[in-house]
C-alpha cells in the first residue's frame, strides 16, 4: 500500500531558486515520479474490511447501460491523490467526509441483572435450631449420628483416596423434612422424606461430602455401616478415653432432636439487619425464646465431684459404674492421666494403678467375648479400686462419669433419673452450635463470598456431648435456592473454616 504524508513545506529565507537549482529539482522530481509509478504498478491492493453482502441486482432493460462496478482500490487511491482524505494507518479505517455514512445499528440494551431469590433476604430473619432430646429417642426421624434409616439397595457414600483406598464417609445427621415448617425452608425443601448428611471428618486430609434425600414412600431400615468406615477424626485423642484402635469410635453418638424455628422481631428496625449470624434476630428476642424452650428440661445443675472426710470420692450415683462400657471409659481416662508429665502421686502409686488397670482390662475383654453383662459385685469392686487410687481418680472422676452416662445414652441404653440429671445441663437447647436456614456465621472469607447467592443448608460447630469434636472450626453446607427447589442435592458444597 502506498502511503502519502502531507506536511508543511519548509521555507528558506530566499524563495527564488537559481536556474541551476531549478533544473536539478525538476530532474529529481521526474525520477521520483517514475519510481512512484513503478511502485504503484506492482503494489498489492490495500487490505479492506470485508464488505457486507450486497442485495441481488434488479433486472434492467437492455437499452439501459448497467452502472459500472465501483473499484474500491482505485477510488481510495484517487481520493488520496486528490487530497480529499486525511492520512490513515493500516489499523484504523479512513473517515470519508464527502459521502453519507451508513447509519450505525442501535446498541441493544444491557441485560437486566438477575434478581436475587427472595429466600436469600428472608433467611436473615430466622434460624432453624435443634432441640436435643434427653434421653434420645431411638426411632425419631431427626437425629445426629448413629446410622441412618435408608431404603433397600442404598449405597453408603464413599470415595477413593489418592492412595487408591476406598474410604466411607461418616454419617452426620438425618433431618426429617416433614418436621420442618414449610415456611422455614421457603417452600424449597421437599415436604416429606429425610435429608441425610455425610462427610469425611479427617480435617484437612480429604475433602469429601454427600447430601442425600431419602423419599418417605418406601420402607426404611437402619443402614449397615460399611467395613471401610474410618475412625472418627484424625486421632483417638479427640475423645477423652480411647486408648487403642478397638475403643476408637467409628460412629457418632445417636442423639435425636426436633427442629425449632426462631424468628426475628417483626417490629425491629430493619436498618440494623446484617448478613451474618444472628442476622435480624436480636439478642432479647432470642434469649426469651431460648429460655422458654430450656425451661422444659427441668433441673439442669451440672455434676461436680464430692469428697468425704478422707479426701476420697463419693459415688456419683448408686448404680455407678453401670456397664462394662463405663469401666472401659474409666480405664481409658486413668491411663491417659498416667501418661501426663504432671500426674499426681508417686512412681510406686502409679505402677500399682497400672497393674490394677491391666487386670480389669482383661476382665472387660473376657466379658465382651462371653457377651456377659456387668454384675453388681463387679461394679462394686471397680468402685473400690477408684476409691483406693483416689489420688488419680478424683481429678478425672467427673469426665469418667459424664462420658459414661452420655455413651450409654448415645448407644440407646437406659439411664436412671439420677444419672440423667447429671448431664441434662450439657444438652440444653442452646448448648450446641448448629443451625439451618439462617444467616451464616462469619469466620474468615467463605460466608462473605457466598452470602447473597447461596443458602445455608446446615452449619455445624463444636458440640462435645454429642461427639462433634470440631474444636474452633465450623462446617457449612451451602446450596443455591434454584438447586434446592429442584431437589439437586448433588449441587451442595461444603466449606470449613477455623477461627
Buried (B, 14 or more C-beta within 10 A) or exposed (E): EEEEEEEEEEEEEEEEEEEEEEEEEEEEEEEEEEEEEEEEEEEEEBEEEEEEEEEEEEEEEEEEEEEEEEEEBEEBBEBBEEEEBEEBEEEEEBEBEEEEEEEEEEEEEEEEEEEEBEBBEBBBBBBBBBBBBBBBBEEBBBBBBBBBBBEEEBEBBBBEEEEEEEBBBBBBBBBBBBBBEEEBBBEBBBEEBBBBBBBBBBBEEBEBBBBBBBEBEEEBEEBEBBEEBBBBBEEBEBBBBBBEEEBBBEBBBBBBBBBBBBBBBEEBEEEEBEBBBBBBBBEEBBEEBBEEBBEEBEEBEEBEBEEEEEEBBEBBBEBBBBBBBBBBBBBBBBBBBBEEEEBBBEEEBBEBBEEBBEEBBEBBEEBEEEEEEBEEEBBEEBBEBBBBBBBBBBBBBBBBBBBBBBBBBBBEEEBEEEBBBBBBBBBBBEBBBBBBBBBBBBBEEBBEEBBEEBBBBBBBBBBBBBBBBBEEBBBBBBBBBEBBBEEEBEBBBBBBBEE
